[in-house]
């Protein structure tokens, strides 16, 4: 599976990617994009199944976390929930801290870059940070976000 993922993200042949070592690289850098995100999710699910059968709980937890992040990257509460579950499912605390730091830094960088690109429209960043369900909580302010 390590070589399959290395090929999938187009890494050099002598390098492997492991779910507990780093986050799956952003799609735009490796050209697997949204059209094949489903393929990445399926590969991670298959890898998780193999890890569970091989009694490799940490690897299975890593695959599960990577799937959650890939499927819900901008849904911060869902990603945070996945990080909370990671250790309960066999992931090591240091791995959780390292992957969380990577996700946090990548997310913050994307927000900053997005804010710089949307400087003409100050509400654009708000739309990215406040999920659409906030309209249910703040129904009178909905027009501010539209």
Secondary structure, DSSP 8 states (H G I E B T S, - for coil): -HHHHHHHTT--TT----TTTS----HHHHT-TGGGHHHHHHHHHHHHHHHHHTT-HHHHHHHHHHHHHHHTTT-HHHHHHHHHHHHHTT--HHHHHHHHHHHHHHHHHHHHHHHHHTTT-THHHHHHHS-TTHHHHSGGGHHHH-
